Amino acid sequence: MTRTVLIPSSLAREAGDMRMATRKIGYIARAATIFKVDRIGIFPDPDGVGDLGKEFVSTILGYAVTPPHLRKEMWGQRSELAYAGVLPPLRASPQAGSGSEDLESLRQGIVTQIRPDGCVWVICGMQNPISLIVPPNMDVALGQRVSVRVSSEDPVRARLLPEPPRGILVETVDIESALNRKDAGLKIATSRYGDPISISSLTGILTRVENEGMTVAFGAPGRGLPTILGFDPEISLKQKKDCFGFDCWINTIPNQASETVRTEEAMMASLALLSLQK
């Protein structure tokens, strides 16, 4: 089941500078990694964006979730990445494929050259690019990210896999389209004006998340979801649902003792609850 997180383009609006904004976005990527999020959608909040808007947020997030051995090839030198060194390491767990191969043997790679003999050159964390045979019925393109099964590094023994690589997909979306995806699952809006989460209500939510997957939307610093979506936060929960098509509006930090909760903090708290075992 797909787990999607939606964050606004105004995420970095109150960061003091590019360095602080980069670190903040890094914690978003880390929360998504810890709780096995499949997709991060960045939706527009034009009225709240400061100096560092959608392009900055998407670049930093995309860079953060890219395996370290592919970052230089994929991102090169960009001004937005001036402080990429402050990003917290994600240390995503290696993913195992089928069979008895070592857990470390499934890697992501990038196609750097396509040859007429049905082979491609791929960068996948080796000292040099390696040549791999393209499986039947698999289309490849220059710059495409691919899955590579490495069974030995010395001598090199590896093969290209037809399935797409695992990892977090970062994309820019409009929130309505994101909620209307076939794999959207349970559509959850998080807000201090939502229904305070409780043990009884969480049980039903977890059942649906397990069976359907989920899409969870968060607000920005000083701009909660009701403000971003353009309606009065004090209206009833039923009206909130009707306004934008979420299945539920929940407050995952009831009785908060801080006046505001940062987006990365709200993500940690919310995704932790939504990852509980029944």
C-alpha positions as CSV (number, residue, x, y, z in Angstrom):
1,M,0.0,0.0,0.0
2,T,1.3,3.4,-1.0
3,R,2.2,5.9,1.8
4,T,2.2,9.5,0.5
5,V,3.0,12.8,2.4
6,L,1.9,16.2,1.1
7,I,3.8,19.3,2.1
8,P,3.4,22.9,1.0
9,S,5.9,24.9,-1.1
10,S,6.0,27.4,1.8
11,L,7.7,24.9,4.0
12,A,10.9,27.0,4.4
13,R,9.1,30.4,4.7
14,E,10.3,31.1,8.2
15,A,13.8,29.7,8.0
16,G,16.4,32.3,8.8
17,D,18.7,31.5,5.8
18,M,19.4,28.9,3.2
19,R,21.5,26.8,5.6
20,M,18.7,26.6,8.2
21,A,16.1,25.9,5.4
22,T,18.3,23.0,4.0
23,R,18.6,21.4,7.4
24,K,14.8,21.8,8.0
25,I,14.0,20.1,4.7
26,G,16.5,17.4,5.5
27,Y,14.5,16.5,8.6
28,I,11.4,16.1,6.4
29,A,13.4,13.6,4.2
30,R,14.6,11.8,7.3
31,A,11.1,11.5,8.8
32,A,9.8,10.1,5.4
33,T,12.7,7.6,5.4
34,I,12.1,6.4,9.0
35,F,8.4,5.8,8.4
36,K,8.7,4.2,4.9
37,V,7.0,6.9,2.9
38,D,6.9,6.1,-0.8
39,R,6.1,9.6,-2.2
40,I,6.5,13.2,-1.1
41,G,4.3,15.6,-3.0
42,I,5.0,19.4,-2.8
43,F,1.8,21.4,-3.4
44,P,1.6,25.1,-4.1
45,D,1.1,27.8,-1.4
46,P,1.8,30.9,-3.4
47,D,0.5,33.3,-0.7
48,G,2.9,31.9,1.9
49,V,6.1,31.3,0.0
50,G,9.1,33.4,1.0
51,D,12.4,33.6,-0.7
52,L,12.9,29.9,-0.8
53,G,9.9,28.3,-2.6
54,K,8.9,25.3,-4.6
55,E,12.1,24.9,-6.7
56,F,14.3,25.1,-3.6
57,V,12.2,22.7,-1.6
58,S,11.9,20.1,-4.4
59,T,15.7,20.3,-5.2
60,I,16.8,19.8,-1.6
61,L,14.3,17.0,-1.0
62,G,15.2,15.3,-4.3
63,Y,18.9,15.5,-3.5
64,A,18.4,14.2,0.1
65,V,16.5,11.1,-1.0
66,T,18.9,10.3,-3.8
67,P,21.5,7.6,-2.8
68,P,24.9,9.3,-2.1
69,H,26.7,7.5,-4.9
70,L,24.3,8.9,-7.4
71,R,24.0,12.5,-6.2
72,K,26.9,14.0,-8.2
73,E,25.7,12.4,-11.5
74,M,22.0,13.4,-11.0
75,W,22.3,16.9,-9.5
76,G,25.7,18.3,-10.4
77,Q,26.5,21.8,-9.1
78,R,23.4,23.8,-8.2
79,S,23.1,27.0,-6.2
80,E,20.3,25.5,-4.1
81,L,22.7,22.8,-2.9
82,A,25.2,25.3,-1.4
83,Y,24.6,23.9,2.1
84,A,23.8,20.3,1.2
85,G,26.5,19.2,3.7
86,V,24.2,20.0,6.6
87,L,21.6,17.5,5.5
88,P,21.2,14.7,8.1
89,P,22.2,11.2,6.6
90,L,19.1,9.1,5.9
91,R,20.9,5.8,6.2
92,A,18.0,4.0,4.5
93,S,18.0,0.3,5.2
94,P,19.2,-1.8,2.3
95,Q,16.3,-3.5,0.4
96,A,16.4,-7.2,-0.2
97,G,15.4,-8.7,-3.5
98,S,14.2,-12.3,-4.1
99,G,16.5,-15.2,-3.6
100,S,19.4,-15.7,-1.2
101,E,21.6,-12.8,-2.2
102,D,23.1,-10.5,0.4
103,L,20.9,-7.7,1.7
104,E,23.5,-5.1,0.4
105,S,23.3,-6.4,-3.2
106,L,20.3,-4.5,-4.4
107,R,21.3,-1.0,-5.6
108,Q,20.1,1.9,-7.5
109,G,22.0,3.0,-10.6
110,I,21.9,5.6,-13.4
111,V,22.1,4.8,-17.1
112,T,24.9,6.8,-18.5
113,Q,25.3,5.3,-22.0
114,I,23.1,3.1,-24.2
115,R,24.9,0.8,-26.7
116,P,23.5,-0.7,-29.9
117,D,24.3,-4.2,-28.7
118,G,21.6,-4.3,-26.1
119,C,23.8,-3.2,-23.2
120,V,24.0,-0.1,-21.1
121,W,26.6,1.5,-18.9
122,V,25.4,2.1,-15.4
123,I,26.8,4.0,-12.4
124,C,25.8,2.1,-9.2
125,G,28.4,2.8,-6.6
126,M,31.3,0.8,-8.1
127,Q,34.6,2.4,-8.7
128,N,33.7,2.7,-12.4
129,P,30.5,2.4,-14.5
130,I,29.6,-1.2,-15.4
131,S,28.2,-2.7,-18.5
132,L,24.9,-4.6,-18.2
133,I,22.5,-6.4,-20.5
134,V,19.1,-4.9,-20.8
135,P,16.4,-7.5,-19.9
136,P,13.8,-8.3,-22.6
137,N,10.8,-5.9,-22.8
138,M,12.6,-3.3,-20.6
139,D,12.9,0.2,-22.0
140,V,15.8,2.4,-20.8
141,A,16.7,6.0,-21.3
142,L,19.8,8.1,-20.6
143,G,19.7,9.4,-17.1
144,Q,17.1,6.8,-16.0
145,R,17.3,5.5,-12.5
146,V,17.4,1.6,-12.5
147,S,17.7,-1.3,-10.1
148,V,20.9,-3.4,-10.1
149,R,21.5,-6.7,-8.4
150,V,25.2,-7.0,-7.5
151,S,26.3,-10.5,-6.5
152,S,30.0,-9.8,-6.5
153,E,32.2,-6.7,-6.8
154,D,35.5,-8.5,-7.5
155,P,35.1,-9.8,-10.1
156,V,32.1,-7.8,-11.0
157,R,28.9,-9.8,-11.4
158,A,25.7,-7.9,-11.7
159,R,22.4,-7.7,-13.6
160,L,19.9,-5.1,-14.5
161,L,16.4,-5.7,-13.0
162,P,13.2,-4.8,-14.9
163,E,11.4,-3.4,-11.8
164,P,11.7,0.2,-10.9
165,P,14.2,1.1,-8.0
166,R,12.8,1.5,-4.5
167,G,13.1,4.8,-2.7
168,I,11.1,7.9,-2.1
169,L,9.7,9.7,-5.1
170,V,9.6,13.6,-4.8
171,E,7.3,15.4,-7.1
172,T,5.4,18.7,-7.4
173,V,1.6,18.2,-7.3
174,D,-1.6,20.1,-6.9
175,I,-3.4,18.8,-3.9
176,E,-6.7,17.9,-5.6
177,S,-4.9,15.6,-8.1
178,A,-2.9,14.0,-5.3
179,L,-6.1,13.3,-3.3
180,N,-7.8,11.8,-6.4
181,R,-5.1,9.3,-7.2
182,K,-6.2,5.7,-7.4
183,D,-3.6,4.8,-4.8
184,A,-4.3,7.7,-2.5
185,G,-5.7,5.5,0.2
186,L,-7.1,7.1,3.4
187,K,-6.9,10.9,2.9
188,I,-5.8,12.5,6.1
189,A,-5.4,16.3,6.8
190,T,-3.4,17.2,9.9
191,S,-4.4,20.4,11.8
192,R,-4.6,21.7,15.3
193,Y,-8.3,22.3,14.4
194,G,-8.8,18.6,13.6
195,D,-10.4,15.9,15.7
196,P,-8.0,15.2,18.6
197,I,-6.6,11.7,18.1
198,S,-7.6,9.1,20.6
199,I,-6.9,5.4,21.1
200,S,-10.4,4.5,19.9
201,S,-10.3,6.7,16.8
202,L,-6.8,5.6,15.9
203,T,-7.8,1.9,15.8
204,G,-10.2,2.6,12.9
205,I,-7.7,4.8,11.1
206,L,-4.9,2.2,11.4
207,T,-7.2,-0.5,9.9
208,R,-7.9,1.6,6.9
209,V,-4.2,2.6,6.4
210,E,-3.2,-1.0,6.5
211,N,-5.8,-2.0,4.0
212,E,-5.7,1.0,1.7
213,G,-2.5,3.0,2.2
214,M,-2.7,6.7,3.0
215,T,-2.1,10.3,1.9
216,V,-1.3,12.7,4.7
217,A,-1.2,16.5,4.2
218,F,0.7,19.0,6.5
219,G,0.7,22.7,6.7
220,A,3.5,25.2,6.9
221,P,5.0,27.3,9.7
222,G,2.3,29.9,10.7
223,R,0.0,28.7,7.9
224,G,-2.0,25.6,8.7
225,L,-3.9,23.6,6.1
226,P,-7.2,25.5,6.5
227,T,-5.4,28.8,5.8
228,I,-3.5,27.4,2.8
229,L,-6.7,25.9,1.4
230,G,-8.6,29.2,1.9
231,F,-11.2,28.5,4.5
232,D,-12.0,29.4,8.1
233,P,-10.2,26.9,10.4
234,E,-13.1,27.2,12.9
235,I,-15.7,25.6,10.7
236,S,-17.0,22.2,11.6
237,L,-15.1,19.0,10.8
238,K,-17.9,18.0,8.4
239,Q,-17.5,21.2,6.5
240,K,-13.7,20.7,6.4
241,K,-14.2,17.3,4.8
242,D,-16.7,18.8,2.3
243,C,-14.3,21.7,1.5
244,F,-11.5,19.6,0.1
245,G,-12.3,15.9,0.0
246,F,-10.2,14.6,2.9
247,D,-11.6,11.5,4.7
248,C,-10.6,12.9,8.1
249,W,-9.1,15.9,9.8
250,I,-7.0,14.9,12.8
251,N,-5.0,16.7,15.5
252,T,-2.1,14.2,16.2
253,I,-0.7,16.4,18.9
254,P,-3.6,17.3,21.2
255,N,-2.8,19.4,24.3
256,Q,0.3,20.7,22.6
257,A,2.3,23.0,25.0
258,S,4.0,25.0,22.2
259,E,2.1,27.7,20.4
260,T,3.1,26.2,17.0
261,V,4.4,22.8,15.9
262,R,6.9,22.8,13.0
263,T,6.1,20.8,9.9
264,E,9.0,18.3,10.5
265,E,7.8,17.9,14.1
266,A,4.2,17.3,13.0
267,M,5.4,14.7,10.5
268,M,7.4,12.8,13.1
269,A,4.5,12.8,15.5
270,S,1.8,11.9,12.9
271,L,3.7,9.2,11.0
272,A,4.8,7.6,14.3
273,L,1.1,7.2,15.3
274,L,0.1,6.0,11.8
275,S,2.8,3.4,11.8
276,L,1.7,1.7,15.0
277,Q,0.8,-2.0,15.0
278,K,-2.8,-2.8,15.9
